[in-house]
Amino acid sequence: MYKIIWTVVFWLAVSAAAGLVAHHGLFIRGKWHVRVPRVVLGHIALACVVWSLVPNTSDDPTKHSRMCFVMYTCYLASLFSGMTIYRLFFHRLRHFPGPKLAALTEFWHVFEARHSTNYRVMQRVHEEYGTFVITGPNEISIFHPAAIESLDGPKNDNIKDPWYDVLEPRTSPIFTRSEDDRRARRQVWSHAISTQCKQPRCFFHLNAPVLTGKNAYAPRQLNLIETLARCIASYDSNPVKINDNISWSSFDAMGDLTFGHDFWHDEVEPMAGGY
C-alpha cells in the first residue's frame, strides 16, 4: 500500500517539476507565438509518453488512465502557475502600471478589443494608468508622440513588434523582423524609387509606353491623390467610408509604382458609390 502511495507521489512530483522546467528552461525564451501548432503537437506527444511510462499498478485500465490524467493536469497546473508567478512578481515589466490580467496573458487585450474598438481600449487604459501602460505579458504601450522617433526613428536598433510575424513562414520587406533580410529585400526596390533616379526611363506595359523615374512618379501619384479627393468629394454630405477609400487608394499607388498601372479603382468603385 505504502509503495503505491509513494509511487503516486513520486510521479506527481515529477509532473510538477516538469512544468516548472518547461517554463523556465524552454517557454520563457524564443518566439513561441509562431510555433503554436508545434507546441500543441508536442504536448499531445507528451501525453502519449506519459501513458507509456507511468506504470500500471493495477489491472484496472480506468485507474491507469485516471492516474495519467492527474499527472498531466499537475504538469499543466505547474506550468501555468510558474508563468503566473513569474509574470506578476519577477518579470522585468512588473513595475509598470496596467491591468493585472494584461500582465498575465494577451487574451485580455483580445477580449477587450473583441468589437474592433482597440482605440477605445487604448484611450481608456491611458486615462486610467498614464503614459506607460502594460498591455501584454511582454508589451508596453506608450502614449507620447516622442516615442515614435525614439522607438522607430532612423538611429535605433529596435526590431518590429511580434505582430509582424503574422505571415510566418512567409515574409515580405514590410513584415520581416530581420534587419538583414529587410536590407537585402529593400536593395531591390531602392534602385527603382531612389531620389537619385532623376532621368525618366521608358518601358512598355499593356501596349502603352510608361515613364518611370523621379520626374515621372510624382505626377502619376499626384493624379491618384486628386482622384481620391474627387471620390471623397462625391459623397457630398453623406458619410464616407474612409478606411475603404484610403485602402484602395494605397493599392492603386502601389500598383502604379510596381506594375506601371493602377488597379482601376477610380473607374470601377465610384459606380458603387465609393472608391
Secondary structure as GFF3:
##gff-version 3
##sequence-region A 1 275
A	DSSP	alpha_helix	2	22	.	.	.	ID=ss1
A	DSSP	pi_helix	23	27	.	.	.	ID=ss2
A	DSSP	three_ten_helix	32	34	.	.	.	ID=ss3
A	DSSP	alpha_helix	36	53	.	.	.	ID=ss4
A	DSSP	alpha_helix	61	85	.	.	.	ID=ss5
A	DSSP	pi_helix	86	90	.	.	.	ID=ss6
A	DSSP	alpha_helix	100	104	.	.	.	ID=ss7
A	DSSP	alpha_helix	107	112	.	.	.	ID=ss8
A	DSSP	alpha_helix	118	129	.	.	.	ID=ss9
A	DSSP	beta_strand	132	136	.	.	.	ID=ss10
A	DSSP	beta_strand	139	142	.	.	.	ID=ss11
A	DSSP	alpha_helix	146	152	.	.	.	ID=ss12
A	DSSP	three_ten_helix	162	167	.	.	.	ID=ss13
A	DSSP	alpha_helix	179	193	.	.	.	ID=ss14
A	DSSP	beta_strand	201	205	.	.	.	ID=ss15
A	DSSP	beta_strand	208	212	.	.	.	ID=ss16
A	DSSP	alpha_helix	214	233	.	.	.	ID=ss17
A	DSSP	alpha_helix	242	259	.	.	.	ID=ss18
A	DSSP	alpha_helix	265	268	.	.	.	ID=ss19
A	DSSP	three_ten_helix	269	272	.	.	.	ID=ss20
###
